[in-house]
Amino acid sequence: MSESPLISPFPEPDRPNIPHWLHWLDTCPSTNTIAIARAAQLKHGDVVFTKRQTSGRGQHGRTWHAPTGVLTASFVLDNLNTNLLPGLSLAVGLAVIYAIEDLVADCRTLLRLKWPNDIWIDRRKLAGILCEATSSNVSATTRAVVGIGINLCVDFDLRGLDASAIGNAVSLHSIASQVPDELCLLDRLRQYLLELAHMFHKNDKPAGKSGLARLLPELQHRDALFGCPVAIELSDKTIYGQATGIDEGGRLRLRLEGDRIQAFASGRVRLKN
């Protein structure tokens, strides 16, 4: 009986200069799905990458469209503190911003984080993040699979994706004079995520040095929603208010009627017209 493609060994790379941590697949349904299914074959810092993702997943069960030209990868981070995981996607967002800005001078100071998991430039979506917690089959510790999709060089019109399907997305090649090499960008992302993993590590640290605590000033600086009128869609209702920032737990704070502040841990947020 042949092995399932989800649990078969990773193929040996046929490309020169592929680092030991990178598992390169020509195509796959979802890099997150593969990373979770093949947990026993992966270790801390490993990356699953594909040129063509056919069934990508986004937040709240939505489809993540990843045509040719979208960098799609999942990063494995081990031994994380479960109590800090609610803020992980925001911290990953900063890592994505730093990695892009390091390599693309045209984007420096322009990228913003749209709570809870999108990267914006001029209020258009450049990248998305999907963090999924799982148990490591190897060490029985908390593992996060961090899926990242970045629109590097993609023609959405050519692929038949209109604005409603892609959430007003933008491709990096249309706004920057250069697009970084995929391997260079993956390496830079990995470096930042390994640094971030230390802040979310399982071992106890002083409150001011763990999780989002150290990152709050930069989160406030990069917060695309701060001061904006927004609508947050919950499972049973939609709430309107003014975004007033992100707290240490990664929750979005809204000012509601009567000047009352309420924090939300999840929900789909859109700018109110």
C-alpha positions in Angstrom: 0.0 0.0 0.0 1.4 3.4 -0.9 1.9 6.0 1.8 -0.5 9.0 2.1 1.1 12.1 0.6 0.5 13.9 3.9 2.7 11.6 5.9 5.3 10.4 3.3 8.9 11.6 3.8 9.8 15.0 2.5 11.5 14.6 -0.9 15.2 15.2 -1.1 15.7 18.7 -2.6 16.9 18.8 -6.2 18.0 22.4 -5.9 21.5 23.5 -4.8 22.1 25.6 -1.7 18.8 24.6 0.1 19.4 25.0 3.8 18.8 22.0 6.1 15.8 23.7 7.8 13.9 24.2 4.6 11.4 21.6 3.3 10.6 22.6 -0.3 7.5 21.2 -2.0 6.7 22.0 -5.6 3.0 22.0 -4.7 0.8 21.1 -1.7 -2.8 21.7 -0.4 -1.6 23.8 2.6 1.8 24.3 4.1 0.2 24.4 7.6 -1.7 21.2 7.0 1.5 19.5 5.8 3.5 20.8 8.8 0.9 19.6 11.3 0.5 16.2 9.6 4.3 15.6 9.4 5.0 16.8 12.9 7.3 13.9 13.7 9.6 14.8 10.8 10.0 18.5 11.8 11.8 20.3 14.5 12.0 23.8 16.0 13.0 26.2 13.3 12.0 24.0 10.3 10.1 25.6 7.4 7.7 24.1 4.9 7.6 26.1 1.7 5.7 25.6 -1.6 5.6 27.5 -4.9 2.0 26.4 -5.3 -0.6 26.1 -2.5 -3.9 24.7 -3.7 -6.2 24.8 -0.6 -4.9 27.5 1.7 -6.7 28.3 4.9 -7.2 31.7 6.5 -8.7 33.0 9.8 -12.2 31.9 10.7 -12.3 29.2 8.1 -11.9 31.5 5.2 -10.0 30.5 2.0 -6.5 31.9 1.6 -5.9 32.5 -2.2 -2.3 31.7 -3.1 -1.8 31.9 -6.8 1.7 31.8 -8.4 3.7 34.7 -7.0 2.5 34.4 -3.4 5.3 33.3 -1.0 3.6 30.6 1.1 5.5 29.0 4.1 4.9 27.5 7.5 7.4 27.9 10.3 7.7 25.5 13.3 8.2 27.0 16.7 8.5 24.6 19.7 8.2 24.8 23.5 6.0 27.8 23.7 4.0 29.1 26.7 0.4 28.2 26.0 -0.8 31.2 28.0 1.0 33.6 25.7 -0.2 32.1 22.4 -3.2 34.5 22.0 -0.8 37.3 21.1 1.4 35.3 18.9 -0.1 36.3 15.5 0.5 40.0 16.3 4.1 39.3 17.2 4.5 37.3 14.0 3.1 40.3 12.2 5.9 42.5 13.4 8.4 39.9 12.4 6.9 39.9 8.8 7.1 43.7 8.8 10.7 43.7 9.9 11.8 41.1 7.4 10.2 42.8 4.4 11.5 46.2 5.4 15.0 44.9 5.9 15.1 43.7 2.3 12.8 46.2 0.5 13.9 49.8 1.1 10.7 51.2 -0.6 8.6 49.8 2.2 10.5 51.0 5.2 8.3 52.8 7.8 5.2 52.2 5.6 4.0 48.7 6.7 1.2 48.5 9.3 -0.4 45.7 11.3 -4.1 45.2 11.0 -5.4 43.3 14.0 -5.2 40.4 14.3 -3.2 38.9 11.5 -2.8 41.0 8.4 0.0 43.3 7.1 -1.2 46.4 5.3 0.4 49.0 3.2 -1.8 52.0 2.4 -4.7 50.0 3.8 -4.2 47.2 1.3 -3.4 43.7 2.3 0.2 42.6 1.5 0.4 39.6 3.8 -1.6 37.3 6.0 -0.8 35.0 9.0 -2.4 31.9 10.4 -1.0 30.5 13.7 -2.1 27.1 14.8 -1.1 25.5 18.1 -0.5 21.8 18.3 1.4 19.3 20.4 4.8 18.1 19.3 4.9 14.3 18.7 8.5 14.4 19.6 8.8 16.3 22.8 5.1 16.6 24.0 5.5 20.4 24.3 3.3 23.2 22.9 4.2 23.8 19.2 3.0 26.5 17.0 2.8 26.2 13.2 3.1 29.7 11.8 1.7 30.1 8.3 2.7 33.2 6.4 1.5 34.3 2.9 3.1 37.3 1.3 2.0 38.7 -2.1 5.4 39.0 -3.8 4.8 39.1 -7.5 1.2 38.2 -8.4 -1.2 39.5 -11.0 -4.6 39.1 -9.3 -6.6 40.1 -12.4 -4.8 37.6 -14.5 -5.7 34.9 -12.0 -9.3 35.9 -12.1 -9.5 37.1 -8.4 -11.5 40.2 -7.9 -11.3 42.6 -4.9 -14.0 40.7 -2.9 -12.1 37.4 -3.2 -8.7 38.8 -2.1 -9.7 41.4 0.4 -8.3 44.5 -1.4 -4.9 42.8 -1.7 -1.8 44.3 -3.2 1.3 42.7 -4.6 4.8 43.8 -3.5 6.1 44.1 -7.1 3.5 46.7 -7.9 4.6 49.1 -5.1 8.4 48.4 -4.8 11.3 48.7 -7.2 12.6 45.3 -6.2 11.2 42.1 -4.9 13.5 40.0 -2.6 14.6 36.5 -3.4 12.3 34.0 -1.8 15.1 32.1 0.0 16.6 35.4 1.4 13.1 36.4 2.6 12.5 33.0 4.2 15.8 33.1 6.0 15.1 36.6 7.3 11.6 35.6 8.4 13.0 32.6 10.2 15.6 34.6 12.1 13.0 37.0 13.4 10.6 34.2 14.3 13.3 32.3 16.3 14.0 35.5 18.3 10.3 35.9 18.8 10.0 32.3 20.0 12.3 33.1 22.9 9.9 35.7 24.1 7.0 33.2 24.0 9.1 30.4 25.5 7.6 27.9 28.0 10.0 28.9 30.8 8.8 31.7 33.1 10.2 35.2 32.5 9.5 38.5 34.2 6.1 39.9 33.0 7.8 42.8 31.2 10.0 40.5 29.1 7.6 37.8 27.9 5.0 37.5 25.2 3.7 40.8 23.8 4.9 42.9 26.7 8.2 44.0 25.2 6.5 44.6 21.8 3.6 46.8 22.9 5.3 50.2 22.0 6.0 48.9 18.5 2.6 47.4 18.1 1.1 50.8 19.0 3.3 52.4 16.4 2.3 50.0 13.7 -1.3 49.6 14.6 -3.3 50.3 11.4 -6.6 50.6 13.2 -5.7 52.9 16.1 -8.2 55.8 16.2 -10.3 54.5 13.4 -14.1 53.8 13.5 -14.4 50.0 13.0 -17.0 47.2 13.1 -16.1 43.9 14.7 -18.1 40.9 13.5 -18.7 38.3 16.2 -20.5 35.0 15.8 -23.8 36.4 16.8 -23.6 40.2 16.3 -21.6 43.1 15.0 -20.2 45.8 17.4 -19.2 49.3 16.3 -16.7 51.5 18.1 -13.4 53.3 17.8 -10.2 51.3 18.0 -8.0 52.4 20.9 -5.1 50.0 20.7 -4.0 46.5 21.6 -3.5 45.2 25.2 -0.8 42.9 26.6 -3.0 39.9 25.9 -3.3 40.7 22.2 -6.9 41.9 22.5 -8.3 44.8 20.4 -9.6 47.6 22.6 -12.7 49.5 21.3 -14.3 52.6 22.7 -18.1 52.0 22.6 -21.1 54.2 23.3 -20.9 56.0 26.6 -17.1 56.1 26.4 -16.9 52.5 27.6 -13.8 50.5 26.7 -14.2 46.8 25.8 -11.4 44.4 24.7 -12.0 41.6 22.1 -9.9 38.5 21.8 -11.3 37.5 18.4 -13.6 38.7 15.6 -13.4 39.9 12.0 -12.7 43.6 11.9 -13.4 46.0 9.1 -13.1 49.8 8.8 -16.4 51.5 9.2 -17.3 53.8 6.2 
